[in-house]
Amino acid sequence: MDFETRAIHAGQEPDPATGALTTPIYQTSTYAQDAVGEHRGYDYSRVANPTRTALQECLASLEGAAHGVAFSSGLGAATTLMHLVDPGQRVIAVNDVYGGIYRMFSQVYEPKGYRFTWLAADRFNTGGLDDELDDTTRLVWLETPTNPLLNVVDLRAAVEAAHAAGALVVVDNTFATPYLQQPLELGADVVLHSTTKYLGGHSDVVGGFLATNDDALAERLRFLQKSLGAVPGPFDSWLVLRGIKTLGVRMDRHSDNAEKVAEFLQRHKSVKQVLYPGIDGHPGHETAAKQMKRYGGIVSFRVTGGEAQALEICDKAEVFTLGESLGGVESLIEHPGKMTHASVAGTPLEVPADLIRLSVGIETIDDLLADLDRAMA
Ligand SMILES: Cc1ncc(COP(=O)(O)O)c(C=O)c1O
């Protein structure tokens, strides 16, 4: 079955007990057992829960993965994945990762002796990864497009280099979603999601996910999921499961609207630079066109009037709500330097002070453009 059919049906049979069409929220911590040591596949909800199973099967199918493991947040998924790395080993990461990942790596893991090398996205595309890889490198951690600068990493090229050196490739596919980009098909070993974003899609749940085709890795991740315990509850699993049913139509509308917003911004006299991989002149455009179906709903831009103007625009926008996060049906505006990426302030990863990030929602495009026009007047 094709993607949008699987988004609605994979992992979800009508409930055998009642015929309920929608997967029930199995709001239970434990399960009655038929005899000592004999149960029906479920013994305790940290280990497994039927609503979570449905989510794991559905989302794994969308990523083209044999295995999916759900978590309580994107960072919960990342923490669990970091248990594949030992102190002394190295992670090479793209340097404009989500600020929370940077904070985790630099303030939690680095002080414990884990080693990190940060590479600009364009260096991954020009042989920079080959120069850095060595036999202590356990993971290559990629995000593409990146948050919030929308840089693009050539996944096939990075995978080839990493695998030649024996490192695993992790791709945070939160921005693109499996509808627009499928990293496992391009050779990546693990896909990571903050399901909080487009997969949930309605700004009402926090969750995370890992997908892989490697059986041994999947077994280890399931063991870590139950042993570390960063699991999503049944209701949160259900919200994500419901969200992904409409992923395809939402991502097409997000992309339609974002393309029009990017065009509008390119023509605006207060805009210094528009960062959107869908634009012809964007440095990552050709690579994005190769590995993505469309370019998604996030548009960042820099203004001519510096930080003061950026803050004023954030303040004046109305339909674009001032807020962190992204990927919901509603449009959001934020100032990465003072909000989502405050944790990289004062580091080499600091984002420009004149930068604004938009999560372009699926409202009527004319209302979105009118709102930006007013806020930027
Ligand atoms: C690209 C990306 N990865 C990971 C995360 C972390 O996910 P969560 O907030 O669900 O822990 C975020 C959150 O903003 C993100 O944008």
PDBQT file of the ligand as one rigid body, heavy atoms in Angstrom, charges set to zero:
ROOT
HETATM    1  C1  LIG A 401      14.594  19.084  15.077  1.00  0.00    +0.000 C 
HETATM    2  C2  LIG A 401      14.234  18.759  16.489  1.00  0.00    +0.000 A 
HETATM    3  N1  LIG A 401      14.707  17.637  17.059  1.00  0.00    +0.000 NA
HETATM    4  C3  LIG A 401      14.415  17.303  18.338  1.00  0.00    +0.000 A 
HETATM    5  C4  LIG A 401      13.635  18.120  19.126  1.00  0.00    +0.000 A 
HETATM    6  C5  LIG A 401      13.349  17.732  20.550  1.00  0.00    +0.000 C 
HETATM    7  O1  LIG A 401      12.072  17.188  20.641  1.00  0.00    +0.000 OA
HETATM    8  P1  LIG A 401      11.115  17.314  21.940  1.00  0.00    +0.000 P 
HETATM    9  O2  LIG A 401      10.864  18.767  22.166  1.00  0.00    +0.000 OA
HETATM   10  O3  LIG A 401       9.917  16.526  21.532  1.00  0.00    +0.000 OA
HETATM   11  O4  LIG A 401      11.863  16.694  23.082  1.00  0.00    +0.000 OA
HETATM   12  C6  LIG A 401      13.113  19.292  18.585  1.00  0.00    +0.000 A 
HETATM   13  C7  LIG A 401      12.279  20.182  19.411  1.00  0.00    +0.000 C 
HETATM   14  O5  LIG A 401      12.053  21.331  19.103  1.00  0.00    +0.000 OA
HETATM   15  C8  LIG A 401      13.422  19.621  17.229  1.00  0.00    +0.000 A 
HETATM   16  O6  LIG A 401      12.969  20.755  16.666  1.00  0.00    +0.000 OA
ENDROOT
TORSDOF 0
